[in-house]
Amino acid sequence: MGRSRRVIVGIVAAGTLAVAPAMVVAPADAATSYTNCKQLNADYPHGVGKSGAVDSTSGTPVTDFTVDDDLYNSNSGRDRDGDSIACEKH
């Protein structure tokens, strides 16, 4: 490889290293935001709630929902009764 070609390759490599740290990648475990409860319940049959959440029902409360604060926060719009559990099902 000629000298000028090595200089160009070196400049391109240095430029790539300077740009690479500025790249931001979303975390692999980012919480999924579901379109509706049917989709959420396919993965989490009894719903998803925050830590310490208690089902507000006059019947038997759901206690076997998945506890995951990030997942709940991504789907809090699906919490119709405001009890910090989204898409709870008995």
PDB file with one MODEL, atoms N, CA, C and O in Angstrom:
MODEL        1
ATOM      1  N   MET A   1       0.859  -1.160   0.000  1.00  0.00           N
ATOM      2  CA  MET A   1       0.000   0.000   0.000  1.00  0.00           C
ATOM      3  C   MET A   1       0.906   1.223   0.000  1.00  0.00           C
ATOM      4  O   MET A   1       1.882   1.293   0.747  1.00  0.00           O
ATOM      5  N   GLY A   2       0.562   2.192  -0.857  1.00  0.00           N
ATOM      6  CA  GLY A   2       1.367   3.397  -0.956  1.00  0.00           C
ATOM      7  C   GLY A   2       1.187   4.281   0.265  1.00  0.00           C
ATOM      8  O   GLY A   2       0.235   4.133   1.031  1.00  0.00           O
ATOM      9  N   ARG A   3       2.135   5.213   0.428  1.00  0.00           N
ATOM     10  CA  ARG A   3       2.122   6.107   1.594  1.00  0.00           C
ATOM     11  C   ARG A   3       0.837   6.942   1.644  1.00  0.00           C
ATOM     12  O   ARG A   3       0.246   7.075   2.716  1.00  0.00           O
ATOM     13  N   SER A   4       0.393   7.503   0.527  1.00  0.00           N
ATOM     14  CA  SER A   4      -0.801   8.352   0.537  1.00  0.00           C
ATOM     15  C   SER A   4      -2.049   7.543   0.888  1.00  0.00           C
ATOM     16  O   SER A   4      -2.961   8.045   1.545  1.00  0.00           O
ATOM     17  N   ARG A   5      -2.077   6.303   0.449  1.00  0.00           N
ATOM     18  CA  ARG A   5      -3.221   5.453   0.771  1.00  0.00           C
ATOM     19  C   ARG A   5      -3.235   5.127   2.268  1.00  0.00           C
ATOM     20  O   ARG A   5      -4.308   5.094   2.871  1.00  0.00           O
ATOM     21  N   ARG A   6      -2.082   4.888   2.876  1.00  0.00           N
ATOM     22  CA  ARG A   6      -2.004   4.621   4.310  1.00  0.00           C
ATOM     23  C   ARG A   6      -2.419   5.841   5.121  1.00  0.00           C
ATOM     24  O   ARG A   6      -3.048   5.699   6.170  1.00  0.00           O
ATOM     25  N   VAL A   7      -2.078   7.035   4.652  1.00  0.00           N
ATOM     26  CA  VAL A   7      -2.454   8.267   5.345  1.00  0.00           C
ATOM     27  C   VAL A   7      -3.976   8.425   5.321  1.00  0.00           C
ATOM     28  O   VAL A   7      -4.585   8.774   6.332  1.00  0.00           O
ATOM     29  N   ILE A   8      -4.577   8.168   4.174  1.00  0.00           N
ATOM     30  CA  ILE A   8      -6.038   8.285   4.055  1.00  0.00           C
ATOM     31  C   ILE A   8      -6.727   7.263   4.963  1.00  0.00           C
ATOM     32  O   ILE A   8      -7.684   7.610   5.656  1.00  0.00           O
ATOM     33  N   VAL A   9      -6.266   6.029   4.971  1.00  0.00           N
ATOM     34  CA  VAL A   9      -6.843   4.996   5.831  1.00  0.00           C
ATOM     35  C   VAL A   9      -6.689   5.397   7.294  1.00  0.00           C
ATOM     36  O   VAL A   9      -7.609   5.190   8.084  1.00  0.00           O
ATOM     37  N   GLY A  10      -5.569   5.954   7.661  1.00  0.00           N
ATOM     38  CA  GLY A  10      -5.332   6.405   9.038  1.00  0.00           C
ATOM     39  C   GLY A  10      -6.270   7.532   9.433  1.00  0.00           C
ATOM     40  O   GLY A  10      -6.771   7.556  10.557  1.00  0.00           O
ATOM     41  N   ILE A  11      -6.512   8.465   8.521  1.00  0.00           N
ATOM     42  CA  ILE A  11      -7.417   9.584   8.803  1.00  0.00           C
ATOM     43  C   ILE A  11      -8.843   9.074   8.980  1.00  0.00           C
ATOM     44  O   ILE A  11      -9.544   9.498   9.899  1.00  0.00           O
ATOM     45  N   VAL A  12      -9.274   8.173   8.113  1.00  0.00           N
ATOM     46  CA  VAL A  12     -10.624   7.608   8.212  1.00  0.00           C
ATOM     47  C   VAL A  12     -10.768   6.843   9.531  1.00  0.00           C
ATOM     48  O   VAL A  12     -11.790   6.964  10.206  1.00  0.00           O
ATOM     49  N   ALA A  13      -9.772   6.070   9.895  1.00  0.00           N
ATOM     50  CA  ALA A  13      -9.832   5.302  11.147  1.00  0.00           C
ATOM     51  C   ALA A  13      -9.892   6.240  12.349  1.00  0.00           C
ATOM     52  O   ALA A  13     -10.661   5.991  13.277  1.00  0.00           O
ATOM     53  N   ALA A  14      -9.113   7.292  12.355  1.00  0.00           N
ATOM     54  CA  ALA A  14      -9.125   8.250  13.463  1.00  0.00           C
ATOM     55  C   ALA A  14     -10.473   8.957  13.547  1.00  0.00           C
ATOM     56  O   ALA A  14     -10.990   9.185  14.641  1.00  0.00           O
ATOM     57  N   GLY A  15     -11.036   9.300  12.405  1.00  0.00           N
ATOM     58  CA  GLY A  15     -12.345   9.952  12.386  1.00  0.00           C
ATOM     59  C   GLY A  15     -13.435   9.050  12.923  1.00  0.00           C
ATOM     60  O   GLY A  15     -14.345   9.508  13.614  1.00  0.00           O
ATOM     61  N   THR A  16     -13.344   7.774  12.609  1.00  0.00           N
ATOM     62  CA  THR A  16     -14.320   6.810  13.111  1.00  0.00           C
ATOM     63  C   THR A  16     -14.240   6.700  14.621  1.00  0.00           C
ATOM     64  O   THR A  16     -15.276   6.633  15.282  1.00  0.00           O
ATOM     65  N   LEU A  17     -13.050   6.681  15.182  1.00  0.00           N
ATOM     66  CA  LEU A  17     -12.891   6.595  16.626  1.00  0.00           C
ATOM     67  C   LEU A  17     -13.404   7.850  17.321  1.00  0.00           C
ATOM     68  O   LEU A  17     -13.920   7.778  18.435  1.00  0.00           O
ATOM     69  N   ALA A  18     -13.263   8.988  16.672  1.00  0.00           N
ATOM     70  CA  ALA A  18     -13.734  10.239  17.268  1.00  0.00           C
ATOM     71  C   ALA A  18     -15.255  10.303  17.293  1.00  0.00           C
ATOM     72  O   ALA A  18     -15.826  10.919  18.194  1.00  0.00           O
ATOM     73  N   VAL A  19     -15.916   9.689  16.339  1.00  0.00           N
ATOM     74  CA  VAL A  19     -17.373   9.726  16.249  1.00  0.00           C
ATOM     75  C   VAL A  19     -18.010   8.626  17.101  1.00  0.00           C
ATOM     76  O   VAL A  19     -19.085   8.842  17.660  1.00  0.00           O
ATOM     77  N   ALA A  20     -17.397   7.491  17.213  1.00  0.00           N
ATOM     78  CA  ALA A  20     -17.989   6.336  17.890  1.00  0.00           C
ATOM     79  C   ALA A  20     -18.463   6.623  19.313  1.00  0.00           C
ATOM     80  O   ALA A  20     -19.559   6.179  19.655  1.00  0.00           O
ATOM     81  N   PRO A  21     -17.728   7.327  20.164  1.00  0.00           N
ATOM     82  CA  PRO A  21     -18.222   7.553  21.523  1.00  0.00           C
ATOM     83  C   PRO A  21     -19.496   8.398  21.568  1.00  0.00           C
ATOM     84  O   PRO A  21     -20.224   8.339  22.559  1.00  0.00           O
ATOM     85  N   ALA A  22     -19.783   9.172  20.542  1.00  0.00           N
ATOM     86  CA  ALA A  22     -20.961  10.021  20.544  1.00  0.00           C
ATOM     87  C   ALA A  22     -22.235   9.244  20.227  1.00  0.00           C
ATOM     88  O   ALA A  22     -23.335   9.765  20.413  1.00  0.00           O
ATOM     89  N   MET A  23     -22.105   8.018  19.756  1.00  0.00           N
ATOM     90  CA  MET A  23     -23.269   7.214  19.409  1.00  0.00           C
ATOM     91  C   MET A  23     -23.947   6.716  20.685  1.00  0.00           C
ATOM     92  O   MET A  23     -23.276   6.254  21.607  1.00  0.00           O
ATOM     93  N   VAL A  24     -25.259   6.808  20.736  1.00  0.00           N
ATOM     94  CA  VAL A  24     -26.021   6.349  21.894  1.00  0.00           C
ATOM     95  C   VAL A  24     -26.940   5.227  21.442  1.00  0.00           C
ATOM     96  O   VAL A  24     -27.645   5.352  20.441  1.00  0.00           O
ATOM     97  N   VAL A  25     -26.925   4.137  22.186  1.00  0.00           N
ATOM     98  CA  VAL A  25     -27.743   2.984  21.854  1.00  0.00           C
ATOM     99  C   VAL A  25     -28.750   2.786  22.979  1.00  0.00           C
ATOM    100  O   VAL A  25     -28.395   2.878  24.154  1.00  0.00           O
ATOM    101  N   ALA A  26     -29.993   2.516  22.630  1.00  0.00           N
ATOM    102  CA  ALA A  26     -31.020   2.256  23.640  1.00  0.00           C
ATOM    103  C   ALA A  26     -30.657   0.987  24.395  1.00  0.00           C
ATOM    104  O   ALA A  26     -30.111   0.054  23.806  1.00  0.00           O
ATOM    105  N   PRO A  27     -30.951   0.938  25.693  1.00  0.00           N
ATOM    106  CA  PRO A  27     -30.630  -0.267  26.451  1.00  0.00           C
ATOM    107  C   PRO A  27     -31.401  -1.468  25.911  1.00  0.00           C
ATOM    108  O   PRO A  27     -32.545  -1.342  25.475  1.00  0.00           O
ATOM    109  N   ALA A  28     -30.766  -2.614  25.947  1.00  0.00           N
ATOM    110  CA  ALA A  28     -31.376  -3.827  25.410  1.00  0.00           C
ATOM    111  C   ALA A  28     -32.611  -4.235  26.213  1.00  0.00           C
ATOM    112  O   ALA A  28     -33.506  -4.898  25.688  1.00  0.00           O
ATOM    113  N   ASP A  29     -32.657  -3.839  27.478  1.00  0.00           N
ATOM    114  CA  ASP A  29     -33.769  -4.254  28.316  1.00  0.00           C
ATOM    115  C   ASP A  29     -34.800  -3.141  28.522  1.00  0.00           C
ATOM    116  O   ASP A  29     -35.484  -3.103  29.544  1.00  0.00           O
ATOM    117  N   ALA A  30     -34.904  -2.243  27.554  1.00  0.00           N
ATOM    118  CA  ALA A  30     -35.887  -1.167  27.661  1.00  0.00           C
ATOM    119  C   ALA A  30     -37.287  -1.770  27.755  1.00  0.00           C
ATOM    120  O   ALA A  30     -37.607  -2.730  27.055  1.00  0.00           O
ATOM    121  N   ALA A  31     -38.109  -1.201  28.622  1.00  0.00           N
ATOM    122  CA  ALA A  31     -39.459  -1.727  28.846  1.00  0.00           C
ATOM    123  C   ALA A  31     -40.319  -1.550  27.600  1.00  0.00           C
ATOM    124  O   ALA A  31     -40.302  -0.499  26.959  1.00  0.00           O
ATOM    125  N   THR A  32     -41.064  -2.589  27.273  1.00  0.00           N
ATOM    126  CA  THR A  32     -41.952  -2.583  26.116  1.00  0.00           C
ATOM    127  C   THR A  32     -43.226  -1.818  26.429  1.00  0.00           C
ATOM    128  O   THR A  32     -43.815  -1.979  27.498  1.00  0.00           O
ATOM    129  N   SER A  33     -43.638  -1.000  25.502  1.00  0.00           N
ATOM    130  CA  SER A  33     -44.919  -0.312  25.605  1.00  0.00           C
ATOM    131  C   SER A  33     -45.898  -1.043  24.694  1.00  0.00           C
ATOM    132  O   SER A  33     -45.719  -1.072  23.477  1.00  0.00           O
ATOM    133  N   TYR A  34     -46.928  -1.629  25.286  1.00  0.00           N
ATOM    134  CA  TYR A  34     -47.899  -2.408  24.526  1.00  0.00           C
ATOM    135  C   TYR A  34     -49.024  -1.510  24.005  1.00  0.00           C
ATOM    136  O   TYR A  34     -49.374  -0.512  24.635  1.00  0.00           O
ATOM    137  N   THR A  35     -49.580  -1.871  22.862  1.00  0.00           N
ATOM    138  CA  THR A  35     -50.657  -1.115  22.236  1.00  0.00           C
ATOM    139  C   THR A  35     -51.971  -1.269  22.990  1.00  0.00           C
ATOM    140  O   THR A  35     -52.772  -0.336  23.046  1.00  0.00           O
ATOM    141  N   ASN A  36     -52.196  -2.455  23.574  1.00  0.00           N
ATOM    142  CA  ASN A  36     -53.440  -2.708  24.295  1.00  0.00           C
ATOM    143  C   ASN A  36     -53.229  -3.826  25.316  1.00  0.00           C
ATOM    144  O   ASN A  36     -52.181  -4.470  25.347  1.00  0.00           O
ATOM    145  N   CYS A  37     -54.252  -4.041  26.152  1.00  0.00           N
ATOM    146  CA  CYS A  37     -54.143  -5.060  27.208  1.00  0.00           C
ATOM    147  C   CYS A  37     -54.066  -6.482  26.649  1.00  0.00           C
ATOM    148  O   CYS A  37     -53.423  -7.348  27.242  1.00  0.00           O
ATOM    149  N   LYS A  38     -54.709  -6.720  25.528  1.00  0.00           N
ATOM    150  CA  LYS A  38     -54.651  -8.061  24.936  1.00  0.00           C
ATOM    151  C   LYS A  38     -53.200  -8.432  24.626  1.00  0.00           C
ATOM    152  O   LYS A  38     -52.773  -9.554  24.896  1.00  0.00           O
ATOM    153  N   GLN A  39     -52.447  -7.493  24.063  1.00  0.00           N
ATOM    154  CA  GLN A  39     -51.038  -7.746  23.757  1.00  0.00           C
ATOM    155  C   GLN A  39     -50.219  -7.907  25.036  1.00  0.00           C
ATOM    156  O   GLN A  39     -49.392  -8.814  25.132  1.00  0.00           O
ATOM    157  N   LEU A  40     -50.444  -7.035  26.017  1.00  0.00           N
ATOM    158  CA  LEU A  40     -49.704  -7.125  27.272  1.00  0.00           C
ATOM    159  C   LEU A  40     -50.011  -8.448  27.968  1.00  0.00           C
ATOM    160  O   LEU A  40     -49.102  -9.112  28.465  1.00  0.00           O
ATOM    161  N   ASN A  41     -51.292  -8.837  28.007  1.00  0.00           N
ATOM    162  CA  ASN A  41     -51.673 -10.079  28.679  1.00  0.00           C
ATOM    163  C   ASN A  41     -51.143 -11.323  27.975  1.00  0.00           C
ATOM    164  O   ASN A  41     -51.027 -12.375  28.603  1.00  0.00           O
ATOM    165  N   ALA A  42     -50.821 -11.229  26.694  1.00  0.00           N
ATOM    166  CA  ALA A  42     -50.207 -12.366  26.002  1.00  0.00           C
ATOM    167  C   ALA A  42     -48.837 -12.681  26.614  1.00  0.00           C
ATOM    168  O   ALA A  42     -48.438 -13.844  26.680  1.00  0.00           O
ATOM    169  N   ASP A  43     -48.121 -11.646  27.060  1.00  0.00           N
ATOM    170  CA  ASP A  43     -46.811 -11.837  27.695  1.00  0.00           C
ATOM    171  C   ASP A  43     -46.900 -11.900  29.214  1.00  0.00           C
ATOM    172  O   ASP A  43     -46.105 -12.588  29.855  1.00  0.00           O
ATOM    173  N   TYR A  44     -47.863 -11.186  29.795  1.00  0.00           N
ATOM    174  CA  TYR A  44     -48.032 -11.092  31.251  1.00  0.00           C
ATOM    175  C   TYR A  44     -49.513 -11.358  31.557  1.00  0.00           C
ATOM    176  O   TYR A  44     -50.294 -10.412  31.669  1.00  0.00           O
ATOM    177  N   PRO A  45     -49.907 -12.624  31.693  1.00  0.00           N
ATOM    178  CA  PRO A  45     -51.317 -13.004  31.776  1.00  0.00           C
ATOM    179  C   PRO A  45     -52.130 -12.310  32.873  1.00  0.00           C
ATOM    180  O   PRO A  45     -53.337 -12.132  32.710  1.00  0.00           O
ATOM    181  N   HIS A  46     -51.508 -11.918  33.975  1.00  0.00           N
ATOM    182  CA  HIS A  46     -52.248 -11.319  35.079  1.00  0.00           C
ATOM    183  C   HIS A  46     -51.966  -9.830  35.230  1.00  0.00           C
ATOM    184  O   HIS A  46     -52.352  -9.225  36.230  1.00  0.00           O
ATOM    185  N   GLY A  47     -51.298  -9.237  34.250  1.00  0.00           N
ATOM    186  CA  GLY A  47     -51.008  -7.810  34.275  1.00  0.00           C
ATOM    187  C   GLY A  47     -49.628  -7.491  34.815  1.00  0.00           C
ATOM    188  O   GLY A  47     -48.849  -8.379  35.160  1.00  0.00           O
ATOM    189  N   VAL A  48     -49.345  -6.185  34.881  1.00  0.00           N
ATOM    190  CA  VAL A  48     -48.045  -5.685  35.331  1.00  0.00           C
ATOM    191  C   VAL A  48     -48.298  -4.550  36.304  1.00  0.00           C
ATOM    192  O   VAL A  48     -49.107  -3.661  36.037  1.00  0.00           O
ATOM    193  N   GLY A  49     -47.603  -4.582  37.437  1.00  0.00           N
ATOM    194  CA  GLY A  49     -47.805  -3.533  38.427  1.00  0.00           C
ATOM    195  C   GLY A  49     -46.512  -3.016  39.015  1.00  0.00           C
ATOM    196  O   GLY A  49     -45.439  -3.588  38.828  1.00  0.00           O
ATOM    197  N   LYS A  50     -46.650  -1.905  39.740  1.00  0.00           N
ATOM    198  CA  LYS A  50     -45.524  -1.323  40.474  1.00  0.00           C
ATOM    199  C   LYS A  50     -45.278  -2.110  41.761  1.00  0.00           C
ATOM    200  O   LYS A  50     -46.140  -2.855  42.227  1.00  0.00           O
ATOM    201  N   SER A  51     -44.105  -1.931  42.314  1.00  0.00           N
ATOM    202  CA  SER A  51     -43.790  -2.515  43.616  1.00  0.00           C
ATOM    203  C   SER A  51     -44.783  -1.989  44.641  1.00  0.00           C
ATOM    204  O   SER A  51     -45.030  -0.785  44.696  1.00  0.00           O
ATOM    205  N   GLY A  52     -45.348  -2.859  45.445  1.00  0.00           N
ATOM    206  CA  GLY A  52     -46.270  -2.465  46.494  1.00  0.00           C
ATOM    207  C   GLY A  52     -47.704  -2.244  46.041  1.00  0.00           C
ATOM    208  O   GLY A  52     -48.550  -1.875  46.856  1.00  0.00           O
ATOM    209  N   ALA A  53     -48.001  -2.460  44.764  1.00  0.00           N
ATOM    210  CA  ALA A  53     -49.362  -2.252  44.251  1.00  0.00           C
ATOM    211  C   ALA A  53     -50.308  -3.314  44.801  1.00  0.00           C
ATOM    212  O   ALA A  53     -49.922  -4.462  45.021  1.00  0.00           O
ATOM    213  N   VAL A  54     -51.553  -2.904  45.017  1.00  0.00           N
ATOM    214  CA  VAL A  54     -52.603  -3.816  45.484  1.00  0.00           C
ATOM    215  C   VAL A  54     -53.810  -3.610  44.582  1.00  0.00           C
ATOM    216  O   VAL A  54     -54.246  -2.481  44.358  1.00  0.00           O
ATOM    217  N   ASP A  55     -54.344  -4.713  44.067  1.00  0.00           N
ATOM    218  CA  ASP A  55     -55.505  -4.667  43.176  1.00  0.00           C
ATOM    219  C   ASP A  55     -56.711  -4.102  43.919  1.00  0.00           C
ATOM    220  O   ASP A  55     -57.080  -4.591  44.986  1.00  0.00           O
ATOM    221  N   SER A  56     -57.315  -3.075  43.348  1.00  0.00           N
ATOM    222  CA  SER A  56     -58.503  -2.488  43.977  1.00  0.00           C
ATOM    223  C   SER A  56     -59.747  -3.084  43.330  1.00  0.00           C
ATOM    224  O   SER A  56     -60.201  -2.632  42.279  1.00  0.00           O
ATOM    225  N   THR A  57     -60.281  -4.099  43.978  1.00  0.00           N
ATOM    226  CA  THR A  57     -61.469  -4.773  43.478  1.00  0.00           C
ATOM    227  C   THR A  57     -62.371  -5.119  44.652  1.00  0.00           C
ATOM    228  O   THR A  57     -61.902  -5.258  45.782  1.00  0.00           O
ATOM    229  N   SER A  58     -63.648  -5.257  44.388  1.00  0.00           N
ATOM    230  CA  SER A  58     -64.560  -5.675  45.450  1.00  0.00           C
ATOM    231  C   SER A  58     -64.585  -7.199  45.567  1.00  0.00           C
ATOM    232  O   SER A  58     -65.103  -7.750  46.538  1.00  0.00           O
ATOM    233  N   GLY A  59     -64.022  -7.864  44.572  1.00  0.00           N
ATOM    234  CA  GLY A  59     -63.947  -9.330  44.588  1.00  0.00           C
ATOM    235  C   GLY A  59     -62.585  -9.791  45.072  1.00  0.00           C
ATOM    236  O   GLY A  59     -61.955  -9.133  45.900  1.00  0.00           O
ATOM    237  N   THR A  60     -62.141 -10.907  44.561  1.00  0.00           N
ATOM    238  CA  THR A  60     -60.830 -11.450  44.905  1.00  0.00           C
ATOM    239  C   THR A  60     -59.749 -10.667  44.167  1.00  0.00           C
ATOM    240  O   THR A  60     -59.755 -10.622  42.937  1.00  0.00           O
ATOM    241  N   PRO A  61     -58.829 -10.054  44.892  1.00  0.00           N
ATOM    242  CA  PRO A  61     -57.798  -9.255  44.227  1.00  0.00           C
ATOM    243  C   PRO A  61     -56.788 -10.121  43.473  1.00  0.00           C
ATOM    244  O   PRO A  61     -56.485 -11.245  43.873  1.00  0.00           O
ATOM    245  N   VAL A  62     -56.282  -9.574  42.386  1.00  0.00           N
ATOM    246  CA  VAL A  62     -55.211 -10.236  41.630  1.00  0.00           C
ATOM    247  C   VAL A  62     -53.921 -10.026  42.418  1.00  0.00           C
ATOM    248  O   VAL A  62     -53.565  -8.893  42.742  1.00  0.00           O
ATOM    249  N   THR A  63     -53.232 -11.107  42.721  1.00  0.00           N
ATOM    250  CA  THR A  63     -51.979 -11.016  43.476  1.00  0.00           C
ATOM    251  C   THR A  63     -50.789 -11.574  42.698  1.00  0.00           C
ATOM    252  O   THR A  63     -49.642 -11.405  43.114  1.00  0.00           O
ATOM    253  N   ASP A  64     -51.054 -12.233  41.580  1.00  0.00           N
ATOM    254  CA  ASP A  64     -49.970 -12.875  40.831  1.00  0.00           C
ATOM    255  C   ASP A  64     -49.585 -12.103  39.569  1.00  0.00           C
ATOM    256  O   ASP A  64     -49.107 -12.687  38.597  1.00  0.00           O
ATOM    257  N   PHE A  65     -49.800 -10.776  39.594  1.00  0.00           N
ATOM    258  CA  PHE A  65     -49.352  -9.940  38.485  1.00  0.00           C
ATOM    259  C   PHE A  65     -47.835  -9.799  38.548  1.00  0.00           C
ATOM    260  O   PHE A  65     -47.233  -9.990  39.605  1.00  0.00           O
ATOM    261  N   THR A  66     -47.220  -9.465  37.422  1.00  0.00           N
ATOM    262  CA  THR A  66     -45.784  -9.254  37.357  1.00  0.00           C
ATOM    263  C   THR A  66     -45.452  -7.889  37.946  1.00  0.00           C
ATOM    264  O   THR A  66     -46.066  -6.885  37.586  1.00  0.00           O
ATOM    265  N   VAL A  67     -44.482  -7.856  38.848  1.00  0.00           N
ATOM    266  CA  VAL A  67     -44.047  -6.596  39.453  1.00  0.00           C
ATOM    267  C   VAL A  67     -42.816  -6.114  38.696  1.00  0.00           C
ATOM    268  O   VAL A  67     -41.765  -6.753  38.724  1.00  0.00           O
ATOM    269  N   ASP A  68     -42.964  -4.969  38.015  1.00  0.00           N
ATOM    270  CA  ASP A  68     -41.864  -4.382  37.242  1.00  0.00           C
ATOM    271  C   ASP A  68     -42.182  -2.899  37.059  1.00  0.00           C
ATOM    272  O   ASP A  68     -43.018  -2.538  36.231  1.00  0.00           O
ATOM    273  N   ASP A  69     -41.518  -2.049  37.827  1.00  0.00           N
ATOM    274  CA  ASP A  69     -41.803  -0.612  37.800  1.00  0.00           C
ATOM    275  C   ASP A  69     -41.618  -0.004  36.415  1.00  0.00           C
ATOM    276  O   ASP A  69     -42.461   0.773  35.967  1.00  0.00           O
ATOM    277  N   ASP A  70     -40.530  -0.343  35.730  1.00  0.00           N
ATOM    278  CA  ASP A  70     -40.281   0.219  34.398  1.00  0.00           C
ATOM    279  C   ASP A  70     -41.336  -0.225  33.391  1.00  0.00           C
ATOM    280  O   ASP A  70     -41.825   0.580  32.599  1.00  0.00           O
ATOM    281  N   LEU A  71     -41.679  -1.495  33.427  1.00  0.00           N
ATOM    282  CA  LEU A  71     -42.695  -2.019  32.507  1.00  0.00           C
ATOM    283  C   LEU A  71     -44.054  -1.388  32.805  1.00  0.00           C
ATOM    284  O   LEU A  71     -44.791  -1.029  31.887  1.00  0.00           O
ATOM    285  N   TYR A  72     -44.383  -1.253  34.094  1.00  0.00           N
ATOM    286  CA  TYR A  72     -45.643  -0.591  34.447  1.00  0.00           C
ATOM    287  C   TYR A  72     -45.645   0.852  33.943  1.00  0.00           C
ATOM    288  O   TYR A  72     -46.625   1.302  33.349  1.00  0.00           O
ATOM    289  N   ASN A  73     -44.551   1.576  34.179  1.00  0.00           N
ATOM    290  CA  ASN A  73     -44.479   2.980  33.753  1.00  0.00           C
ATOM    291  C   ASN A  73     -44.646   3.125  32.245  1.00  0.00           C
ATOM    292  O   ASN A  73     -45.221   4.107  31.776  1.00  0.00           O
ATOM    293  N   SER A  74     -44.150   2.160  31.490  1.00  0.00           N
ATOM    294  CA  SER A  74     -44.299   2.201  30.034  1.00  0.00           C
ATOM    295  C   SER A  74     -45.722   1.894  29.592  1.00  0.00           C
ATOM    296  O   SER A  74     -46.091   2.167  28.450  1.00  0.00           O
ATOM    297  N   ASN A  75     -46.526   1.327  30.494  1.00  0.00           N
ATOM    298  CA  ASN A  75     -47.888   0.929  30.153  1.00  0.00           C
ATOM    299  C   ASN A  75     -48.919   1.467  31.141  1.00  0.00           C
ATOM    300  O   ASN A  75     -50.022   0.927  31.230  1.00  0.00           O
ATOM    301  N   SER A  76     -48.585   2.504  31.874  1.00  0.00           N
ATOM    302  CA  SER A  76     -49.472   3.027  32.912  1.00  0.00           C
ATOM    303  C   SER A  76     -50.796   3.540  32.341  1.00  0.00           C
ATOM    304  O   SER A  76     -51.788   3.625  33.065  1.00  0.00           O
ATOM    305  N   GLY A  77     -50.820   3.878  31.070  1.00  0.00           N
ATOM    306  CA  GLY A  77     -52.065   4.292  30.430  1.00  0.00           C
ATOM    307  C   GLY A  77     -53.087   3.167  30.344  1.00  0.00           C
ATOM    308  O   GLY A  77     -54.257   3.414  30.053  1.00  0.00           O
ATOM    309  N   ARG A  78     -52.662   1.945  30.591  1.00  0.00           N
ATOM    310  CA  ARG A  78     -53.552   0.777  30.559  1.00  0.00           C
ATOM    311  C   ARG A  78     -54.118   0.471  31.946  1.00  0.00           C
ATOM    312  O   ARG A  78     -54.862  -0.497  32.107  1.00  0.00           O
ATOM    313  N   ASP A  79     -53.776   1.282  32.947  1.00  0.00           N
ATOM    314  CA  ASP A  79     -54.266   1.096  34.321  1.00  0.00           C
ATOM    315  C   ASP A  79     -55.572   1.865  34.474  1.00  0.00           C
ATOM    316  O   ASP A  79     -55.575   3.021  34.898  1.00  0.00           O
ATOM    317  N   ARG A  80     -56.668   1.225  34.129  1.00  0.00           N
ATOM    318  CA  ARG A  80     -57.969   1.903  34.093  1.00  0.00           C
ATOM    319  C   ARG A  80     -58.480   2.332  35.463  1.00  0.00           C
ATOM    320  O   ARG A  80     -59.138   3.367  35.576  1.00  0.00           O
ATOM    321  N   ASP A  81     -58.187   1.552  36.512  1.00  0.00           N
ATOM    322  CA  ASP A  81     -58.742   1.890  37.822  1.00  0.00           C
ATOM    323  C   ASP A  81     -57.744   2.597  38.744  1.00  0.00           C
ATOM    324  O   ASP A  81     -58.058   2.861  39.905  1.00  0.00           O
ATOM    325  N   GLY A  82     -56.548   2.903  38.239  1.00  0.00           N
ATOM    326  CA  GLY A  82     -55.572   3.696  38.998  1.00  0.00           C
ATOM    327  C   GLY A  82     -54.995   3.023  40.217  1.00  0.00           C
ATOM    328  O   GLY A  82     -54.612   3.702  41.169  1.00  0.00           O
ATOM    329  N   ASP A  83     -54.920   1.686  40.215  1.00  0.00           N
ATOM    330  CA  ASP A  83     -54.393   0.962  41.380  1.00  0.00           C
ATOM    331  C   ASP A  83     -52.930   0.551  41.214  1.00  0.00           C
ATOM    332  O   ASP A  83     -52.427  -0.274  41.977  1.00  0.00           O
ATOM    333  N   SER A  84     -52.257   1.112  40.237  1.00  0.00           N
ATOM    334  CA  SER A  84     -50.841   0.820  39.925  1.00  0.00           C
ATOM    335  C   SER A  84     -50.619  -0.580  39.379  1.00  0.00           C
ATOM    336  O   SER A  84     -49.520  -1.126  39.482  1.00  0.00           O
ATOM    337  N   ILE A  85     -51.677  -1.170  38.789  1.00  0.00           N
ATOM    338  CA  ILE A  85     -51.565  -2.444  38.090  1.00  0.00           C
ATOM    339  C   ILE A  85     -52.240  -2.270  36.732  1.00  0.00           C
ATOM    340  O   ILE A  85     -53.425  -1.947  36.657  1.00  0.00           O
ATOM    341  N   ALA A  86     -51.491  -2.483  35.677  1.00  0.00           N
ATOM    342  CA  ALA A  86     -52.019  -2.339  34.321  1.00  0.00           C
ATOM    343  C   ALA A  86     -52.481  -3.695  33.809  1.00  0.00           C
ATOM    344  O   ALA A  86     -51.772  -4.695  33.924  1.00  0.00           O
ATOM    345  N   CYS A  87     -53.675  -3.710  33.247  1.00  0.00           N
ATOM    346  CA  CYS A  87     -54.228  -4.899  32.576  1.00  0.00           C
ATOM    347  C   CYS A  87     -54.356  -6.124  33.482  1.00  0.00           C
ATOM    348  O   CYS A  87     -54.141  -7.252  33.038  1.00  0.00           O
ATOM    349  N   GLU A  88     -54.706  -5.903  34.753  1.00  0.00           N
ATOM    350  CA  GLU A  88     -54.850  -7.057  35.659  1.00  0.00           C
ATOM    351  C   GLU A  88     -56.011  -7.931  35.227  1.00  0.00           C
ATOM    352  O   GLU A  88     -57.064  -7.451  34.807  1.00  0.00           O
ATOM    353  N   LYS A  89     -55.778  -9.245  35.346  1.00  0.00           N
ATOM    354  CA  LYS A  89     -56.796 -10.244  35.001  1.00  0.00           C
ATOM    355  C   LYS A  89     -56.782 -11.328  36.062  1.00  0.00           C
ATOM    356  O   LYS A  89     -55.727 -11.697  36.577  1.00  0.00           O
ATOM    357  N   HIS A  90     -57.957 -11.828  36.381  1.00  0.00           N
ATOM    358  CA  HIS A  90     -58.075 -12.931  37.350  1.00  0.00           C
ATOM    359  C   HIS A  90     -57.844 -14.233  36.663  1.00  0.00           C
ATOM    360  O   HIS A  90     -57.898 -15.285  37.299  1.00  0.00           O
TER     361      HIS A  90
ENDMDL
END
